Amino acid sequence: MSAVGDARLWGDLFPDDLIPDILQLVVDTWQSFSKPTFSDHEVPISRRFCEDLRRGKDHRSLPFSIWPESSETDPDSGKELGRIDIRFVHGYRERVYFAFECKRLRINKSNQNIGEYVGENGMVRFVNGKYAKNLDSGGMIGYVMDGEVTKAIAAVSNAIVNKADKLNLNAGTGMTQSSFVLNGSVTETYHTISAKMFILYHLFLGIPKCGAKDLTLG
């Protein structure tokens, strides 16, 4: 007996045409999201943000589900590889998804947290196949705790270039503006993983200083 309906529900890759919807949903939802305090940590921020994303997804009737802090396990051993901060699932295959890893940035003057964003617990989790293995895209969200988004982007961009080899960054490339979201709040990096190109989308979400206007991209 064969399944009837959209063949993409059994596809090997997350549908490319849904990625702009996800990126726009994140950008738009952040605008109305009740911003965290300066001292809040990543997990509670992401959990609460996920609830608003779900409401926005339902309002727009977007064809995916959204899961916060879900476990990613090794398919052979069952060992947990990590916990994906925000996962978008379309279809029936559990290992076909679009994932965001979330990190705080510019926590204070002595801790910009850039190394965490680009390192083993950040971007590298996609590069080494812990997350999104055999897929072709994923995302990073940077919660910019002091609202200085432009400075955060510059610092992350420099760190990515400095770690180009470890990140399998495509030769001669760096962080570039995405064409998906019209207000210019999304950037992209391109990586070669298992001889295939992998795209990471980067969203920098600013927490405004007291009374300051919220700008997703400075």
N, C-alpha and C positions, 0 to 999 in steps of 0.2 A: 504494500500500500504506500503510495507516494504522497508527500506533503503538497498541499495546494496553496498557492498564494505567492507572495513576493519571494523570489529565489534568494534575494540578498539577506533574508533572515537566517540563511544557512551559509552565508559567505565567509571567506577566510579572512577578510579585512573589514575594518569598520568603514562604512560608506563615506567617501570623501565629501559628498555633497551635504552631509550633516555637520561637518566640522565648522563651516561658517555660522551655522545656527547655534552651535555650542559656544563659540567665541563671542558672538553677539549677545547671547543670553548672559554670559558671565559679566561682560562689560556693562550691560544695561541693568542687571540685577544689583551690581555693586553700587550704582548710583543711588538707589533707594534703600540699600541695606543699612541697618542701624550699625554704625561703625563701632568696632571694638575699641577698648581702651588701650592705652600705650603699653600696659603691662600684660595684656592677654597673650596667651600662647597659641601656637599654630592649630593644635587639634580642636580646642573649643571654638576658635574662629571658623575653621573649616566646617565643623559640624553645623554650626548655626547658619553659616552661609549656604550650606547644602540644602537646608530646609527652604530658604528663600528661592534657591535655584529650582527646587522641585515645584514650588508654587508657580514660578514663572514658566516653567516647562509645561505645566498643566494648562495654564492660561493660553499659551501659544499652540497647544495641541501638538507638541513636538514628539516624534516617534522613538523615544528612548527612555530608559529609566536611569535614575541617578542614585548612586550609593556612596555613603561616606565611610571612610576608614575601613575598607574591605580588604581581607587577607588575600595575598597572592602566594600560592604554594607551588613547589616544584612538582611537575606532573608525574615524576617517577617515584620520588621519595615521600611526597606529601609534606615535606618540610616547608615551614613558612619562610618565604624570601623577604617579605616586608608587608607593610600595610599601605595600600594605595589611598591617598587622602580623599580624592573625589573621582569616582569612576562612572562613566556613561556607557550604558549597554544597549545595543540595538540587536534584536534577533534572539536566537535560541542557543548560541554557542558562548559558553561562559568565558572563554579565553579570547573572544573578539570584543574589544572595547576601546574607548578613548579614555586615557587616564591623565589626571593632573597630580603632580607632586607639588605641595605647597610649602613655602619657606618664608619666615619673617626676614626682612632686610632693614638695615639701618636701625637696629634695636637701640643702640646708644653709640657714643663716640668711640668707645673702645671695642665695640662688637658690631661690625657692619654685617656679619654673617654671610659674606659673599662666598667664602670657601665652602660653606655648607650648601649653598645653592648650586654651585658648579661641581661639587665633590661627590664622594661615594654615596652620600645619603640624598643627593639631589639629582642633577642631570645624569650622572654616571649610572644611576639605576636603570635608565633607559638604554644607555650605550652598552652596558654589559649584559643586557637581556633579562635582568631581574623583573623589569616591568615591560609590558608590550612586546614580549618576545614573538618574533615572526610577524609583527604588525609593521605599519609604515609611518606611524605618527603618534605623538603624545604631546603633553603640555606641562609647562611650569607656571605656577602662580607665585609672584612675590608680593607679600603684604608689606608695603613700605611704611614702617611704623612711625616715622617722623614726617611723612608726607612729601619728602624731597625725592619725588619720582625720577626726575631728570638725572639727579646724581646717582641714584640707584641703578638706573639703566646704564649709565656710563661705566660704573664700576663693574657691573656684571659683564658688559660687553668686553671690557679689557681683560677680565679674568678668563673669559671663554677663549679669546685669542691666545692668551698665555698658556692655556691648557689644551690647545688645539689637538695635539697628538693623543692625549689621554681621552679626549672627547670624540675622537675619530671625526673631527671637523673636516668637511670637504675642503680641499686645498684652495687657498686664496679667498675663502669666504669668512664671514663673521655674522654678527647679528644684523638682520636686514628687516626693513619695514614690511609687514604683511599687507596684502591687498584685500584681505577678507573683510575687515571691519573698517568702515569708512572714516571713523573719527581718529584713525591712526593710533589706536591704543594697543595694538598687537604687533609683536615682532617675531621673526623666525630664525632658526639656525638649521643648517643642513649637515647631516652626519652620514657616514658610510658604515653600515653594520651588516656583516655577512654578505658583502658585495652588493648590498642594496641601499638605496637612499632612504634615510629616516628623517622626518621633519619634526622638530620641536617648536611648538608655539609658546611664546613667552608673554605673559600678561602681568603688568606691574600695577597693583591696586593700592592707591595711596590712602592713608588714614590722615585726614586733614587735621592740622593744628587747630586749636580752639578758635572757632568762628571762621576758619579759613575755608575758602571755596574748595570743594573736592574735585581734583583733577586726576583722572585715571592715568593720563600721560602728561607729564609736565612740559 
